[in-house]
Amino acid sequence: MSPDEGFEQIPSHLWQYAQDQAFLADAAVEMKRFLTELARDASIDVHLVEARPKTLDSYRRKSEKKKDDGTPKYTDPAAQIQDSVAARVIVYTTRARKDLADLIVSRCPYLEWENPGETKHNGYDSEHIIISGIKGPDVQRFPVLAKYLDKYAGLEIQVRSVAGHAWAEYEHDIRYKSGAYQELTPSDKGLVDQYFIEAGGMRRYMDKIFDEIEDLLRPQDTSDVASADEPVIGVDEPSPEAFDPTQLDPATLGDLVANRFPTDEPGDLPSLAVLVEQLAALGVTTIGQLEAALSNLEKGKVARLMDYPAETTRVRKLDDELLAIFRDRYVETAEDADRQQLLRLRLRRVRGRFTIYSLEEPNGVRRPVAAARAVRDLVKFVAEREGVPATIIKGAVGANHDDVTPGYFPKEVSTAAGPVFVATNLTRAYAENLMRELVSRVPGSGMRVQRAGDLLCEAPPEPSAADPT
């Protein structure tokens, strides 16, 4: 039956909206999945993701709203109402709120992005984003959502912290739904309004505390980031024969991750191909080089830091382990800007967690660094105290570039005694052996090396004059 067959009194936009109820519900389902996956891929913890279509009655009432002068608010409701489907994401911190909002606007063309609380000053605090489309591969992955955004004026997404959500839900129920509030005297209404403003201050304090907790869990300070040259790959001993020469490709990498994460879902070949390309850009082209790099990680530590949901693919877990090893350099090798953005957000989870070596001298303790950097710092210390010859370790530390085994990326360390060349591609075990050896060469110096707060090694005391050695 059409609007002309007995339903002439029903406006065409209401008729069409009634016909689209199933379509709108499907669009809401895809919107929820889009936001859930976006947060998951960026390792943003969420409390709740919800999306729903506006009911026909609610749509009708909104379409019939009037301005103060009595004229219709919407002259063309189908083209002007922007929340026929709306979504809400509740996160735990204001940092997560900003991160997710930034992700949304980077992935979706948008018509509006505002926080109404910035002008209301009443305690409300929520990002409101009206998107007008999705782009790139998302169009194919979310076809119903893409079709909805082609047909309707927009889609509203609200992103709030849990503290902001608690304030907004109670405030809305009291001021807009409570008959008891409407029956209050103007004076008592004003008192309730003032209480909500005061509650807004408490909400801001709770957000601040939650952000401080987040800072402790995932520090924003980048002072612990090692220089961009470390680590490239890891080797137990500087000899090429230690490597499995099998070339990395999606198939061989798939075998490696299957052995590394045997109980997880495999992921897909295109995702493996992306990792192969990024590793090649870092100079890692064989299975042996990759296995040596991975040997720097404590088993399971990255997974614990990431707090994965129940189902996470092998490819994603390896991706995060590579992020933990190569850090900013790994992010930079991603050709796609969207992937770089996701990797940067995930990097917070592991940044600094593997910079665990501190050099302690009698006059102070240096900031924690990665293993390869700690070796270089010790080389500099030994060279300036005992001279360059005291630093030489065959294949790993030399007075000339060629003294370091070829292919192992020696880095020049400038010292007051002259330049020294140090291998940067060290596993944790081999790097710790080098630290012990270097510290043993500066007796009486008071140098100590701490590993995550525990003593790894310390310089021996100065030999006494009576010591026959």
C-alpha positions in Angstrom: 0.0 0.0 0.0 1.3 3.5 -0.9 0.7 6.8 0.8 -1.9 7.6 -1.9 -4.0 4.6 -0.9 -5.8 5.8 2.2 -2.8 7.3 4.0 -2.7 10.8 2.4 -2.5 12.3 5.9 0.8 10.7 6.6 3.8 12.9 5.4 6.0 11.1 3.0 9.1 11.3 5.3 7.1 9.4 8.0 5.9 6.9 5.5 9.5 6.3 4.3 10.8 6.1 7.9 8.2 3.5 8.8 9.2 1.4 5.8 12.9 1.7 6.8 12.6 0.3 10.3 14.4 -3.0 9.6 17.0 -1.2 7.5 17.7 1.3 10.3 18.0 -1.5 12.9 20.6 -3.2 10.6 22.5 0.1 10.2 22.6 0.5 14.0 24.0 -3.1 14.4 26.8 -2.2 11.9 27.5 1.1 13.7 28.0 -0.7 17.0 30.4 -3.2 15.3 32.3 -0.4 13.6 32.8 1.5 16.9 33.6 -1.7 18.8 36.3 -2.8 16.3 37.7 0.7 16.1 38.2 0.9 19.9 39.6 -2.7 20.0 42.1 -2.1 17.2 43.4 1.0 19.1 43.5 -0.9 22.4 41.0 1.7 23.9 39.2 0.2 26.9 35.4 0.7 26.7 32.7 0.2 29.2 29.8 0.2 26.8 29.0 0.6 23.1 25.4 1.0 22.0 23.6 2.1 18.9 19.9 2.3 18.1 17.5 3.7 15.5 15.1 6.4 16.6 11.6 5.0 17.1 9.0 6.0 14.6 7.1 7.9 17.3 10.2 9.7 18.5 11.1 10.6 14.9 7.5 11.9 14.3 7.6 14.0 17.4 11.0 15.5 16.5 9.9 16.1 12.9 6.9 18.1 14.2 8.9 20.4 16.5 8.3 24.1 16.2 10.5 27.1 16.6 9.7 29.8 19.2 7.8 31.7 16.5 5.6 28.7 15.7 7.2 27.8 12.4 8.4 24.3 11.7 11.9 23.5 13.0 12.5 21.1 10.2 11.2 22.0 6.7 12.6 18.8 5.3 12.9 16.3 8.2 14.4 13.5 6.0 17.3 15.7 5.1 17.7 17.6 8.3 17.3 15.2 11.2 20.8 13.8 11.9 20.1 11.2 14.6 17.8 8.7 13.0 20.5 6.3 14.1 22.5 7.3 17.1 25.4 5.7 18.9 27.1 6.1 22.3 30.4 4.9 23.6 31.3 5.0 27.3 35.0 4.8 28.1 36.8 5.1 31.4 39.0 8.2 31.0 38.9 11.6 29.3 42.1 10.6 27.5 40.3 7.6 26.0 37.4 9.8 25.1 39.6 12.1 23.2 41.5 9.3 21.5 38.3 7.6 20.3 36.8 10.9 19.1 40.0 11.6 17.2 39.9 8.2 15.6 36.2 8.6 14.6 36.8 11.9 12.8 39.9 10.6 11.1 37.9 7.6 9.7 34.7 9.4 9.0 33.7 12.6 7.2 31.8 14.6 9.7 29.3 17.5 9.8 29.7 18.6 13.4 32.0 17.9 16.4 31.3 19.6 19.7 31.1 19.2 23.4 27.9 21.0 24.5 29.1 21.1 28.1 31.7 23.7 27.0 29.0 26.3 26.5 26.4 25.1 29.0 28.8 25.1 32.0 26.4 22.9 33.9 28.5 19.8 34.5 27.7 18.1 31.2 30.7 16.7 29.4 30.4 14.5 26.2 31.8 14.6 22.7 29.0 14.8 20.1 30.0 13.9 16.6 27.7 13.8 13.6 29.3 11.8 10.8 28.1 11.9 7.2 29.9 8.9 5.8 32.6 6.2 6.1 35.4 5.7 3.7 38.0 3.3 2.3 37.7 -0.4 3.1 35.0 0.4 5.7 32.5 1.0 2.9 32.8 -2.7 1.9 33.0 -4.0 5.5 29.9 -2.1 6.6 27.7 -1.9 3.5 24.4 -1.2 5.4 25.9 1.6 7.4 27.4 3.1 4.2 24.0 2.9 2.5 22.3 4.5 5.6 24.8 7.4 5.5 24.1 7.9 1.8 20.3 8.1 2.4 20.0 9.9 5.7 21.3 13.3 6.9 23.8 12.0 9.4 24.5 9.8 12.4 25.2 11.1 15.8 27.9 9.5 18.0 28.4 10.5 21.7 31.6 9.6 23.5 31.7 10.0 27.3 33.7 8.9 30.3 32.0 6.7 32.8 31.9 9.7 35.2 30.4 11.9 32.6 27.8 9.3 31.7 26.7 8.9 35.3 26.2 12.6 35.6 24.4 12.9 32.3 22.0 9.9 32.9 20.9 11.1 36.3 20.6 14.7 35.2 18.5 13.8 32.2 16.2 11.5 34.2 15.6 14.2 36.8 15.3 17.3 34.7 13.5 15.9 31.7 11.6 12.8 32.8 10.8 13.4 36.5 7.3 14.6 37.2 8.4 15.4 40.8 11.0 17.8 39.5 8.4 19.6 37.4 6.2 20.0 40.5 9.0 21.7 42.5 8.8 25.4 43.2 11.2 27.6 41.1 13.3 28.0 44.2 13.7 24.3 44.7 14.3 23.7 41.0 17.1 26.2 41.3 18.5 24.3 44.2 18.5 21.0 42.3 20.1 22.7 39.3 22.9 24.0 41.7 23.4 20.6 43.1 24.0 19.3 39.5 26.5 22.0 38.9 28.3 20.9 42.1 28.1 17.3 41.0 29.7 18.4 37.8 32.7 19.5 39.8 32.9 16.1 41.5 32.6 14.5 38.0 35.6 16.5 36.8 37.6 15.4 39.9 36.7 11.8 39.3 37.8 12.1 35.7 41.1 13.6 36.8 41.7 10.8 39.3 40.9 8.2 36.6 43.3 9.9 34.2 46.0 9.8 36.8 45.5 6.1 37.3 45.7 5.7 33.5 49.0 7.7 33.5 50.5 5.2 36.0 49.3 2.2 34.0 50.3 3.7 30.6 52.6 6.7 30.9 52.4 9.4 28.3 56.0 10.6 29.0 58.2 9.7 26.0 61.5 10.3 27.8 62.0 6.6 28.1 62.0 6.0 24.4 65.3 4.8 23.1 66.8 6.4 20.1 65.5 5.3 16.7 68.4 3.0 15.9 67.6 0.3 18.5 67.0 -2.5 18.5 67.1 -3.6 14.9 67.4 -7.4 15.4 68.7 -9.5 18.2 71.4 -12.2 18.2 72.7 -14.4 20.9 76.2 -14.2 19.5 77.4 -12.0 16.6 77.6 -14.7 14.0 75.4 -15.0 10.9 75.3 -18.7 11.2 73.0 -18.4 14.2 70.1 -17.3 11.9 67.5 -19.5 10.2 67.9 -18.2 6.6 64.3 -19.0 5.6 62.9 -15.9 3.9 59.9 -14.1 5.5 56.7 -14.2 3.5 53.1 -14.5 4.5 53.2 -18.3 4.5 56.4 -18.6 6.6 55.3 -15.9 8.9 52.0 -17.7 9.3 53.9 -20.9 10.4 55.8 -18.9 12.9 52.8 -17.3 14.5 51.0 -20.7 14.6 53.8 -22.1 16.6 54.0 -19.0 18.8 50.3 -18.7 19.5 48.9 -22.2 18.9 45.5 -21.7 20.6 44.5 -18.4 18.9 42.6 -17.7 15.8 45.0 -17.4 12.8 44.1 -14.1 11.2 44.3 -13.5 7.5 47.0 -13.5 4.8 46.6 -9.8 3.9 47.3 -8.9 7.5 50.4 -11.2 7.5 51.5 -9.5 4.3 51.4 -6.1 6.0 53.6 -7.3 8.8 56.1 -8.8 6.3 56.3 -5.5 4.5 56.9 -3.6 7.7 59.6 -6.0 8.9 61.4 -5.7 5.6 61.4 -2.0 6.0 63.2 -2.5 9.3 65.8 -4.9 7.8 64.2 -8.1 9.1 63.8 -10.4 6.2 64.4 -13.9 7.6 62.8 -16.2 10.1 66.0 -16.2 12.1 66.2 -12.5 12.4 62.6 -12.3 13.5 63.1 -15.1 16.1 66.1 -13.3 17.4 64.2 -10.0 17.8 61.4 -11.7 19.5 63.8 -13.3 22.0 64.1 -9.9 23.6 60.5 -10.3 25.0 59.5 -12.0 28.2 56.9 -14.6 27.1 53.4 -13.4 27.6 54.3 -9.9 28.9 52.9 -8.0 25.9 49.6 -9.9 26.0 49.3 -9.0 29.7 49.9 -5.3 29.0 47.4 -5.3 26.2 44.6 -6.9 28.2 43.1 -8.6 25.1 39.5 -9.5 24.8 38.7 -13.2 24.7 39.2 -13.7 21.0 42.4 -12.1 19.5 44.1 -13.3 16.4 47.7 -14.6 16.2 48.5 -11.8 13.8 47.3 -9.1 16.2 49.4 -10.5 19.0 52.5 -10.7 16.8 51.8 -7.1 15.6 51.8 -5.9 19.2 55.0 -7.8 20.0 56.7 -6.1 17.1 55.4 -2.8 18.3 57.0 -3.5 21.7 60.3 -4.3 20.2 60.7 -1.6 17.5 58.3 1.0 19.0 58.2 4.3 17.0 60.2 2.9 14.1 57.6 0.2 13.7 54.8 2.8 13.6 56.7 4.8 11.0 57.0 1.8 8.6 53.2 1.5 8.3 52.3 3.1 5.0 48.6 3.7 5.8 47.9 6.7 8.0 45.0 5.0 9.7 47.1 2.1 10.7 49.8 4.5 12.0 47.2 6.2 14.2 46.1 2.9 15.6 49.6 1.7 16.3 50.5 5.0 18.1 47.6 4.5 20.4 48.5 0.9 21.1 52.1 1.8 21.7 51.1 3.4 25.0 50.4 0.0 26.4 54.0 -1.1 26.0 56.1 2.1 25.9 58.7 2.0 28.6 57.9 -1.5 29.8 61.1 -2.9 28.3 63.4 0.0 29.1 64.4 -1.6 32.4 68.1 -1.1 32.8 69.5 1.7 35.0 73.1 2.6 35.4 73.9 3.6 38.9 77.1 5.6 39.6 78.2 7.0 43.0 76.9 10.4 42.0 73.4 9.4 40.8 71.2 7.0 38.9 70.5 7.4 35.2 67.0 7.0 33.7 66.0 3.5 32.6 67.0 2.5 29.0 66.7 -0.5 26.7 69.4 -3.3 26.8 71.3 -2.2 23.7 71.4 1.4 24.9 72.7 0.4 28.3 75.6 -1.4 26.7 76.5 1.7 24.7 76.3 3.8 27.8 78.6 1.4 29.6 81.0 1.4 26.7 81.2 5.2 27.0 81.8 5.0 30.7 84.6 2.4 30.4 86.3 4.2 27.6 86.4 7.5 29.4 87.7 5.9 32.6 90.1 3.3 31.3 90.6 4.1 27.6 89.2 2.7 24.4 91.2 -0.6 24.5 89.5 -1.5 27.8 86.1 -1.6 25.9 87.1 -4.0 23.1 85.0 -7.2 23.0 85.5 -9.3 19.8 82.7 -8.9 17.3 80.6 -6.6 19.5 82.7 -3.6 20.5 85.6 -2.3 18.5 87.7 0.8 17.8 86.7 0.6 14.1 83.5 0.1 12.3 84.8 -3.1 10.7 85.7 -4.6 14.1 82.0 -5.3 14.7 80.8 -8.4 12.8 79.4 -7.2 9.4 75.7 -6.9 9.1 75.1 -6.2 12.7 74.5 -2.5 12.5 77.4 -1.0 14.6 76.7 2.4 16.1 79.5 4.9 16.7 79.7 6.0 20.3 81.6 9.3 20.8 83.8 9.3 24.0 86.4 11.7 25.3 89.0 8.9 24.5 87.9 8.6 20.9 85.1 6.8 18.9 84.0 3.3 19.7 81.7 1.1 17.6 79.1 -1.0 19.3 76.7 -3.6 17.9 73.1 -2.6 18.4 71.4 -5.9 17.6 71.5 -7.6 20.9 69.2 -10.0 22.6 68.6 -9.3 26.3 70.7 -12.3 27.4 73.7 -11.3 25.2 73.4 -7.6 26.2 73.5 -8.6 29.9 76.6 -10.6 29.3 78.2 -7.6 27.7 77.2 -5.4 30.6 78.7 -7.8 33.1 82.0 -7.9 31.2 82.2 -4.2 30.8 81.4 -3.5 34.4 84.1 -6.0 35.5 86.7 -3.8 33.6 86.2 -0.7 35.8 87.1 -1.9 39.4 86.6 0.6 42.1 84.3 2.8 39.9 81.2 2.0 42.0 79.2 1.4 38.7 76.1 -0.8 39.3 73.6 -2.0 36.7 70.0 -2.4 37.9 67.4 -4.5 36.0 63.9 -3.4 36.8 65.1 -2.5 40.3 67.1 -5.6 41.0 70.9 -5.6 40.9 72.2 -7.2 37.7 76.0 -6.6 38.2 78.4 -4.2 39.9 82.0 -3.3 39.5 84.5 -5.1 41.7 86.3 -3.2 44.4 89.6 -1.6 43.6 92.4 -4.2 44.1 94.5 -3.5 47.2 98.3 -3.0 46.9 98.8 -6.3 48.6 96.7 -8.1 46.0 99.1 -10.2 43.9 96.9 -9.8 40.9 
